[in-house]
C-alpha cells in the first residue's frame, strides 16, 4: 500500500526522578546525602532507512512512544536512561509540527530528533553544600516532548513525468527504466507514483511517474492533485502529450494551468514537451502536431516526438533531460551559495536567552516566563516544602522575586510559572 501523508503522535520519555537518600552504614555517624540523579528519557528519532518508499507503516502504528528514564537510587546511583525510539522513514519525508517544517529528510542515513526526552531530576546528593549538610530536596524528572506531527512524502527524482491519463507515462517509464508500473488501455492506470532509474550513455536519471492530471485536478478532481507533491522536488519535467489528441495545444495549456494552480514554482520548472505514440503516424502528421504545439510552448522549451513502443528518439529525450537537470543543479547550487550575505545579525546569545525572564500581571495573576525558570519549575516537586523553598530561592537569586515585589505582589497572590499555567505558587506560602 502506498501512503504519502499521515498524522502521528510522538511522545518522548519522561526523565526519572532524583532520589532523596542518606548513607546508612555501620560505624558511619550521620552519613551524608547520597541520593542519585534520575535517568534521561528516551527521544523519538526519525532516520532515513533503506528500501522504504511509503509511510504505510504509520497507518497501523500512529503513536510512537520512547522509554522513560528510571529514578535515581541511594549511594548516588544514576537512574537508567530511557532508550531512544528510532523509526525508519523513506527519503523525501517532510515532518511538520502544525504549519512549521521541523525536519526534511532527504539523504540515506540522515536523522532528526522530533521529540526530545526529558532530563532526569537531580538527587539530594547534588544539593549538599557547606551550609546545607542534609538537604531533603530532590528534583522530579522533566516530561518528554509530546507532539502531533504530520508526515508528508515527496519522492526525490531528477525528472517528473506529467500529462493527461493515458498519455504514455507508465509505458515510457517501463521502457527506459527498471520500473514495472501497471499499464493498461484505460484512464488512471497509474494509481500511485512510480520511480525508476534510466541508464543511458554513461549517465543515470531517477524518473518519477505520477497519476495523470485532468482539468480541475488542482481543485481535487481526478487523482493527480494528491500526487503533485511528488514532482515538486524534481529538477525537470517531461510533459507527455498523446499525438492523437485532437487539440494538442489545448492539452498543453490545460496541464500547465493545473500546475500553476498547484504551484507557480512548479509551473516554472524546466520542461521538455514530448509527443508520444508516434509510431503509427506519417512524418508530415507528426510535424503538423509539433508546429501546432510550438505556437503555445515557450521558445526555450524543447518539443520532441517519441515512441516508447517503437523505441523512437528515447535516448535523445533522456540526453535532453539530463542536460536540463545538470543546468538546474548548477543554478540551485549557485543560489544556495548566494544566500549568505555576510551581514552580521545582532541578538542574544544562547546563554542570555536561557537566562532571560519576564513578569506580567494578567487578571490579578502574576505570570513568570523564561526558559531557565520554567525548566526549574518543571523539575520542582511542588508537594515537597523543601522543593518549593528551593524554587523560591532560585527566583530570588535571578531577580524575579524583586520584580514581583516591584509590581506589587502581596501575600496570598498567585504566581504562575510558564505561559500555560502548569506550575503555581502562592506568594508568602512555601
C-alpha positions as CSV (number, residue, x, y, z in Angstrom):
1,X,0.0,0.0,0.0
2,X,1.4,3.4,-1.0
3,X,0.8,6.1,1.7
4,X,2.3,9.5,1.3
5,X,0.7,11.5,4.1
6,X,0.0,10.5,7.7
7,X,-0.6,12.1,11.2
8,X,1.3,10.6,14.1
9,X,1.5,11.2,17.8
10,X,5.1,11.2,19.2
11,X,5.9,11.2,22.9
12,X,9.4,11.2,24.3
13,X,10.2,9.5,27.6
14,X,9.9,11.4,30.9
15,X,13.1,11.8,32.9
16,X,13.4,9.8,36.1
17,X,13.0,11.5,39.5
18,X,16.0,12.3,41.6
19,X,16.3,10.3,44.9
20,X,16.3,11.6,48.5
21,X,18.6,9.3,50.4
22,X,21.2,9.3,53.2
23,X,24.1,7.0,53.9
24,X,23.3,4.3,56.5
25,X,26.5,2.4,57.2
26,X,27.9,0.8,60.3
27,X,30.4,3.0,62.1
28,X,29.4,6.0,59.9
29,X,27.7,8.5,62.1
30,X,25.3,10.9,60.3
31,X,26.0,9.7,56.8
32,X,25.6,12.5,54.2
33,X,23.1,12.7,51.3
34,X,23.6,10.1,48.7
35,X,20.5,10.2,46.5
36,X,21.3,9.7,42.8
37,X,20.0,11.6,39.8
38,X,17.2,10.2,37.6
39,X,17.9,8.9,34.1
40,X,17.1,10.9,31.0
41,X,14.0,10.0,29.0
42,X,14.4,8.5,25.5
43,X,13.9,10.7,22.4
44,X,11.9,9.9,19.3
45,X,14.2,9.9,16.2
46,X,13.3,9.6,12.5
47,X,16.0,8.1,10.3
48,X,16.0,7.6,6.5
49,X,16.1,3.9,6.1
50,X,17.0,1.7,3.1
51,X,14.3,0.2,0.8
52,X,11.5,2.4,2.1
53,X,9.2,4.2,-0.3
54,X,5.9,4.6,1.7
55,X,4.6,5.8,5.0
56,X,2.1,2.9,5.2
57,X,3.7,1.6,8.5
58,X,2.3,4.7,10.4
59,X,-1.3,3.9,9.4
60,X,-1.2,0.9,11.7
61,X,1.0,2.5,14.4
62,X,0.0,6.2,14.7
63,X,1.5,6.6,18.2
64,X,5.3,6.5,18.8
65,X,6.5,6.3,22.4
66,X,10.1,6.4,23.7
67,X,11.1,4.8,27.1
68,X,11.1,6.9,30.3
69,X,14.2,7.2,32.4
70,X,14.2,5.5,35.8
71,X,14.6,7.1,39.2
72,X,17.9,7.6,40.9
73,X,19.0,5.3,43.7
74,X,20.8,5.5,47.0
75,X,24.6,5.6,47.1
76,X,24.5,8.1,44.3
77,X,23.5,5.6,41.7
78,X,22.2,7.2,38.5
79,X,18.9,6.1,37.1
80,X,18.9,4.2,33.8
81,X,18.4,6.4,30.7
82,X,15.3,5.5,28.6
83,X,16.1,4.0,25.2
84,X,15.6,6.3,22.2
85,X,13.0,5.2,19.7
86,X,14.4,5.3,16.2
87,X,11.9,5.0,13.4
88,X,12.8,4.5,9.8
89,X,11.2,6.7,7.1
90,X,11.7,6.9,3.4
91,X,13.9,9.5,1.8
92,X,11.9,12.6,0.9
93,X,9.9,12.7,4.1
94,X,9.0,16.1,5.5
95,X,7.9,16.4,9.1
96,X,5.5,19.2,10.1
97,X,4.5,20.4,13.6
98,X,1.4,22.3,12.6
99,X,2.4,24.5,9.7
100,X,6.1,24.5,10.8
101,X,8.6,22.3,8.9
102,X,10.7,20.7,11.6
103,X,12.6,18.2,9.5
104,X,13.3,17.5,5.8
105,X,14.8,14.0,5.5
106,X,16.3,13.6,2.0
107,X,19.5,11.5,2.2
108,X,20.3,8.0,3.3
109,X,21.3,7.8,7.0
110,X,20.0,11.3,7.8
111,X,18.4,11.6,11.2
112,X,16.2,14.1,13.1
113,X,15.2,14.2,16.7
114,X,11.4,15.1,16.5
115,X,10.7,14.8,20.3
116,X,13.3,15.2,23.0
117,X,13.3,13.1,26.1
118,X,13.1,14.9,29.5
119,X,16.1,15.4,31.7
120,X,16.3,13.4,34.9
121,X,15.9,15.2,38.2
122,X,18.9,15.8,40.5
123,X,19.1,13.7,43.6
124,X,19.7,15.3,47.0
125,X,23.5,14.5,46.8
126,X,23.6,17.2,44.2
127,X,22.5,19.9,46.7
128,X,24.9,19.3,49.5
129,X,26.9,22.4,50.5
130,X,28.9,23.8,53.4
131,X,25.8,25.4,54.8
132,X,23.4,22.6,53.9
133,X,24.7,19.3,55.1
134,X,21.4,17.3,55.0
135,X,19.3,18.5,52.1
136,X,16.0,16.8,51.7
137,X,15.2,18.3,48.3
138,X,15.4,16.3,45.0
139,X,14.0,17.2,41.6
140,X,11.4,15.4,39.6
141,X,12.2,14.3,36.1
142,X,11.1,16.6,33.2
143,X,8.3,15.4,30.9
144,X,9.3,14.4,27.4
145,X,8.1,16.4,24.5
146,X,4.7,15.3,23.1
147,X,3.6,16.4,19.6
148,X,1.1,15.6,16.9
149,X,3.2,15.6,13.7
150,X,2.2,15.4,10.0
151,X,4.5,13.4,7.8
152,X,4.4,14.1,4.0
153,X,6.4,12.0,1.5
154,X,7.7,13.8,-1.6
155,X,9.6,11.5,-3.9
156,X,13.1,12.6,-4.8
157,X,13.7,12.3,-8.5
158,X,15.6,14.1,-11.2
159,X,12.7,14.0,-13.7
160,X,9.0,14.0,-13.3
161,X,6.5,12.7,-15.9
162,X,3.3,14.7,-16.2
163,X,0.4,14.6,-18.6
164,X,-3.2,13.5,-19.1
165,X,-4.2,9.9,-18.2
166,X,-3.1,7.5,-21.0
167,X,-0.5,10.0,-22.3
168,X,2.0,7.1,-22.2
169,X,3.8,8.0,-19.0
170,X,3.9,4.5,-17.5
171,X,4.8,2.9,-20.8
172,X,7.7,5.3,-21.2
173,X,8.9,4.7,-17.6
174,X,8.7,0.9,-18.1
175,X,10.8,1.1,-21.3
176,X,13.6,3.5,-20.2
177,X,13.9,2.3,-16.6
178,X,13.8,-0.7,-14.4
179,X,10.4,0.2,-13.0
180,X,7.4,-2.1,-13.7
181,X,4.3,0.1,-13.4
182,X,0.8,-1.2,-14.2
183,X,0.0,-0.4,-17.8
184,X,-3.5,-0.6,-19.4
185,X,-5.6,0.9,-22.1
186,X,-7.9,2.8,-19.8
187,X,-7.7,6.1,-17.8
188,X,-5.9,6.2,-14.4
189,X,-3.9,3.1,-14.9
190,X,-1.4,4.6,-12.5
191,X,-2.9,5.0,-9.1
192,X,0.3,5.5,-7.1
193,X,3.6,7.2,-8.0
194,X,6.3,5.1,-9.5
195,X,10.1,5.5,-9.5
196,X,12.6,4.1,-12.0
197,X,16.3,4.6,-12.9
198,X,17.1,5.3,-16.6
199,X,20.7,4.3,-17.6
200,X,22.0,5.7,-20.9
201,X,25.4,6.5,-22.2
202,X,27.4,6.8,-19.0
203,X,24.7,8.7,-17.1
204,X,21.7,7.8,-15.0
205,X,18.4,9.6,-14.2
206,X,15.9,8.9,-11.5
207,X,12.4,9.4,-13.0
208,X,9.0,9.6,-11.3
209,X,5.7,8.9,-12.9
210,X,2.6,10.3,-11.2
211,X,-1.1,9.6,-11.8
212,X,-2.5,11.5,-14.8
213,X,-3.9,15.0,-14.4
214,X,-7.2,16.3,-15.6
215,X,-8.8,19.7,-15.8
216,X,-9.7,20.7,-12.2
217,X,-7.1,18.5,-10.6
218,X,-5.8,21.4,-8.5
219,X,-9.4,21.6,-7.1
220,X,-9.4,17.9,-6.1
221,X,-10.8,16.3,-9.3
222,X,-9.3,13.1,-10.5
223,X,-6.2,11.6,-8.9
224,X,-3.4,13.8,-9.8
225,X,-3.6,16.6,-7.3
226,X,-2.8,14.4,-4.3
227,X,0.4,13.3,-6.1
228,X,1.6,16.6,-7.5
229,X,3.8,17.0,-4.4
230,X,5.9,14.1,-5.8
231,X,7.2,16.3,-8.7
232,X,7.7,19.4,-6.6
233,X,11.3,18.3,-5.9
234,X,12.2,17.2,-9.4
235,X,14.7,19.3,-11.4
236,X,13.0,18.8,-14.8
237,X,9.5,17.9,-16.0
238,X,8.8,15.8,-19.1
239,X,5.4,16.8,-20.3
240,X,3.9,14.0,-22.4
241,X,1.0,14.6,-24.8
242,X,-0.7,11.9,-26.9
243,X,-0.1,12.9,-30.5
244,X,-3.6,11.7,-31.3
245,X,-5.1,14.3,-29.1
246,X,-7.5,16.4,-31.2
247,X,-6.1,19.7,-29.8
248,X,-2.6,19.2,-28.5
249,X,-2.2,22.9,-27.8
250,X,-5.2,22.9,-25.6
251,X,-4.0,19.7,-23.8
252,X,-0.7,21.5,-23.1
253,X,-2.4,24.6,-21.8
254,X,-4.8,22.6,-19.6
255,X,-1.9,20.8,-17.8
256,X,0.1,24.0,-17.4
257,X,-3.0,25.7,-15.8
258,X,-3.2,22.9,-13.3
259,X,0.5,23.1,-12.5
260,X,0.2,26.8,-12.0
261,X,-2.8,26.5,-9.8
262,X,-0.9,24.0,-7.6
263,X,2.4,25.9,-7.5
264,X,3.7,28.7,-9.7
265,X,7.3,27.5,-8.9
266,X,6.3,24.0,-10.3
267,X,4.8,25.5,-13.4
268,X,8.1,27.4,-14.0
269,X,10.3,24.3,-13.7
270,X,12.3,23.5,-16.8
271,X,10.3,21.2,-19.2
272,X,10.6,19.1,-22.2
273,X,7.3,18.6,-24.1
274,X,7.2,15.2,-25.8
275,X,4.5,14.0,-28.2
276,X,4.0,10.2,-27.7
277,X,2.8,7.2,-29.7
278,X,4.2,8.5,-33.0
279,X,4.9,5.0,-34.4
280,X,1.6,4.9,-36.4
281,X,1.6,8.4,-37.8
282,X,3.3,9.7,-41.0
283,X,6.1,12.2,-40.7
284,X,4.0,15.1,-42.1
285,X,1.3,14.5,-39.5
286,X,4.0,14.5,-36.7
287,X,5.5,17.7,-38.0
288,X,2.0,19.3,-38.1
289,X,1.3,18.5,-34.5
290,X,4.8,19.8,-33.4
291,X,4.2,23.0,-35.3
292,X,0.8,23.4,-33.5
293,X,2.4,22.9,-30.1
294,X,5.3,25.3,-30.8
295,X,2.7,28.1,-31.1
296,X,1.9,27.8,-27.4
297,X,5.0,26.4,-25.9
298,X,7.7,28.9,-24.7
299,X,10.6,29.2,-27.2
300,X,13.1,27.9,-24.6
301,X,11.2,24.7,-24.1
302,X,12.2,21.8,-26.3
303,X,9.4,20.0,-28.2
304,X,10.1,16.4,-29.3
305,X,8.3,13.4,-30.8
306,X,8.9,9.9,-29.3
307,X,7.6,6.4,-29.2
308,X,8.1,4.1,-26.2
309,X,6.6,1.1,-28.0
310,X,8.9,1.5,-31.1
311,X,11.9,2.9,-29.1
312,X,12.0,6.0,-31.3
313,X,14.0,9.0,-30.0
314,X,14.1,7.8,-26.4
315,X,17.9,8.2,-25.9
316,X,17.7,11.7,-27.4
317,X,14.9,12.5,-24.9
318,X,17.0,11.3,-22.0
319,X,20.0,13.2,-23.1
320,X,18.0,16.4,-23.4
321,X,16.5,15.8,-19.9
322,X,20.0,15.2,-18.4
323,X,21.3,18.4,-19.9
324,X,18.5,20.4,-18.2
325,X,19.0,18.5,-14.9
326,X,22.7,19.5,-14.9
327,X,21.8,23.1,-15.5
328,X,19.1,23.1,-12.8
329,X,21.6,21.6,-10.3
330,X,24.2,24.2,-11.1
331,X,21.6,27.0,-10.7
332,X,20.4,25.6,-7.4
333,X,24.0,25.3,-6.1
334,X,24.7,28.9,-7.1
335,X,21.5,30.2,-5.4
336,X,22.4,28.3,-2.3
337,X,25.9,29.7,-2.2
338,X,24.4,33.2,-2.6
339,X,22.1,33.0,0.4
340,X,24.8,34.0,2.9
341,X,25.0,37.8,2.6
342,X,27.7,38.1,5.3
343,X,25.7,40.6,7.2
344,X,26.1,40.1,10.9
345,X,22.9,39.5,12.9
346,X,23.0,41.0,16.4
347,X,21.0,39.2,19.0
348,X,21.1,37.5,22.4
349,X,23.4,34.6,22.8
350,X,22.1,31.2,23.8
351,X,23.1,31.6,27.4
352,X,21.5,35.1,27.6
353,X,18.3,33.8,26.0
354,X,18.1,30.9,28.5
355,X,18.5,33.3,31.5
356,X,16.1,35.9,30.2
357,X,12.7,36.1,32.0
358,X,9.6,38.2,32.1
359,X,6.9,39.0,34.7
360,X,3.4,40.1,33.6
361,X,0.3,40.7,35.6
362,X,-2.9,39.3,34.0
363,X,-6.3,39.4,35.7
364,X,-4.7,39.6,39.1
365,X,-2.3,36.7,38.5
366,X,1.5,37.2,38.1
367,X,2.8,35.2,35.1
368,X,6.5,34.4,35.1
369,X,8.0,33.2,31.8
370,X,11.5,32.3,30.7
371,X,13.4,29.2,29.5
372,X,15.6,28.8,32.6
373,X,13.0,29.5,35.3
374,X,10.4,27.3,33.5
375,X,12.9,24.4,33.4
376,X,13.5,24.8,37.2
377,X,9.7,24.8,37.8
378,X,9.2,21.6,35.7
379,X,11.8,19.9,37.8
380,X,10.4,21.1,41.2
381,X,8.5,18.7,43.4
382,X,5.6,21.0,44.4
383,X,4.3,18.6,47.0
384,X,7.6,19.0,48.9
385,X,8.2,22.0,51.1
386,X,12.0,21.9,50.5
387,X,11.4,21.8,46.8
388,X,9.1,24.8,46.8
389,X,11.5,26.7,49.1
390,X,14.4,25.9,46.7
391,X,12.4,27.3,43.7
392,X,11.7,30.5,45.7
393,X,15.4,30.9,46.4
394,X,16.2,30.4,42.7
395,X,13.7,33.1,41.8
396,X,15.2,35.5,44.3
397,X,18.7,34.9,43.0
398,X,17.6,35.5,39.5
399,X,15.9,38.8,40.5
400,X,12.4,37.5,39.7
401,X,11.1,38.0,43.3
402,X,12.4,41.6,43.3
403,X,10.4,42.3,40.1
404,X,7.3,40.7,41.6
405,X,7.6,42.9,44.6
406,X,8.2,45.9,42.4
407,X,4.9,45.1,40.6
408,X,3.0,44.9,43.9
409,X,2.7,41.2,44.7
410,X,1.1,40.7,48.1
411,X,0.7,37.8,50.4
412,X,-1.8,35.3,49.0
413,X,-1.4,36.4,45.4
414,X,-1.0,33.6,42.8
415,X,2.3,33.3,40.8
416,X,2.1,31.2,37.7
417,X,5.4,29.9,36.1
418,X,5.1,29.2,32.4
419,X,2.6,30.5,29.9
420,X,0.3,27.6,30.2
421,X,-0.2,27.8,33.9
422,X,1.1,24.4,34.8
423,X,3.1,25.5,37.9
424,X,1.6,27.7,40.6
425,X,2.9,29.3,43.8
426,X,1.1,31.4,46.4
427,X,3.2,34.3,47.5
428,X,4.1,34.0,51.1
429,X,3.2,30.3,51.4
430,X,6.0,28.0,50.9
